[in-house]
Amino acid sequence: MNRPLAGAAISLALAAGLPAVDVPRPPDKPNVVIIVTDDFGYADMGFTGLKEVATPHLDALATNGVRFSQGYASSGICSPARAGLITGRYQQRWGHDDNACADLALTESTIGDRMKKLGYVTGMIGKWHLGDTPELLPNRRGFDEVFHPAGNAVYFGAKILDSLKGPTVQPSVDKRAYTTEMNSARAADFITRHKGQPFSLYLAFNNVHGPLEVPQSYIDRVTTPVSNPKRKTMLGMILAQDDAVGVVMKTLRETGLESNTLVVLINDNGSYGYLVKEGICDQTPFKGGKSSLWDGGIRVAFVMQWTARWPKAVVYDQPVIGLDVVPTVIAAAGGAIDPAWKLDGVNLLPYVDGTATGAPHEALFWRMTERKQAVRMGDWKMMISDGRHALYNVTKDPGEMTDLARQEPARLADMRARYDRWAADLPPARTEETVKAPTTSPRNEE
C-alpha cells in the first residue's frame, strides 16, 4: 500500500471514531521527534553535569546518540530561538530579534510545511510562542495535528488549542492537570495513532520556564539534601521533564519505532542569570544567562539519536546551532534542500557519519537588536555590547573571563568585518510598534 492511501485510511478511521489502522510502513523513511525544553540551565541535565537528581531518560538520548558539545541556540531568548529552530533560517532575516516580535512572519515556512511536502503527517504539541492570532497559530503553519496549551508557560488550568476538538482555544477541563504531563501523553497518543505512516512531531515543553510550578509528587522525589527550597522545586520540574521524555521514548519502543526515529533534543536558551545567582539553576561553566549572548545564554544541551543509522555515545565537538535541525531532518527524510529556501542551517548527517570533515559552519552569528551582537569562529567569539567589542577564546576560556581584544586586533577586525557582511542585508529589528499585523507576503521559496 502506498503512503497516501495509508494516510487516508488512518484519517478516515480517526474521523469515524475508530481505532487507527495498523498499516505496514516502509522501513526507509525515519520518523522525526523534535523535543524542545525551555530555559534549562546548561548543567541541569545529567549528561551536562546535574548531580542532585537522576535524569535517566534525558541521559539515554545522549548515551544512545550524538551529543553536540558545542551546541548553540540562534538567540538568547525564547521566541527568536524557536523561530530560527523551526525554520532553519536566521530569524533576524525578518527582524525577529527578541520577544518584542513574537510573530513568526508568514513569509517563512516551518518544519511542518516542509515535512508535509515529503509525505509526513505533522504534529505540534506544547509551547508555540510564535504568534497567537488565528493565522499565526500552529494549525495554520504546516501542522496537521496541534495540541497547544495557550500561553508562554502555563502549567495548571491552561486553555487548550486541540485540533482534534476544533479550531479554537478551549478552557481546560481539569484545572489540576499539569501541562507537561498532558503534552507527553498527547505525544504518546500521536505516535501510537500514526505508527503506520511517517510522522514528524515538534514537541515543545514549558519546563523549566517560570513560574516554578510542579506537582508535589515530583518535589517529594528529591531526596538529596537541598537547602534552597526554590532549587528543590526546580529539581522537581527537571524530574517532570525527564519523566515526560521517558513517556515518549517508551511509546517509540513499544511501537517498534525507536530505532528508525530521529529524535532531537534541544534547549531553547539558557536560564536567567538571576536564577543562577540565587542557586536555582546551574549554568556551569558558562557566564551570563537568558537574554544575553554570553555562552550562558546561547550554549544549550543538544542531542540527536537515530540508532538505526548512528553509533552510540558519540560526542561531536564542532560548533553547531539550532538552525541545523531543519536541514538535517529534511535530509534524513530523503528530501533535497532547495537553494531558493535560503536556509542558514547545515545538514549535519555527513558530519555525524564522518563522511564530511571540517566544521559545518565557518562562522555563527547573533544579533539581539542593535545592542547585542556576537560571532563565533573556531575557538574564538567576538561580543559587541552597545558598541563595545570584546574577544574571547572560548575553548581555553569557556567562562569568557579574559578579554583578548587588545592582544588580537587583527582577529577582532576580521570577525567584525564578517559580522558586518552578514548583517548588511538584514532589516532592522522589529519592535512592538512595528509589529502591527503579520505580513502576508509569499513565503521565501515561492
PyMOL commands that set and color helices and strands:
alter all, ss='L'
color gray80, all
select helices_A, chain A and resi 3-15+46-48+56-63+78-87+91-94+111-117+134-136+138-140+179-193+216-219+229-254+273-277+295-298+322-332+339-341+349-353+409-423
alter helices_A, ss='H'
color red, helices_A
select strands_A, chain A and resi 31-37+66-68+71-72+121-126+145-149+160-162+169-170+199-204+261-267+302-305+314-316+320-321+364-368+372-377+380-385+388-393
alter strands_A, ss='S'
color yellow, strands_A
deselect
rebuild
show_as cartoon
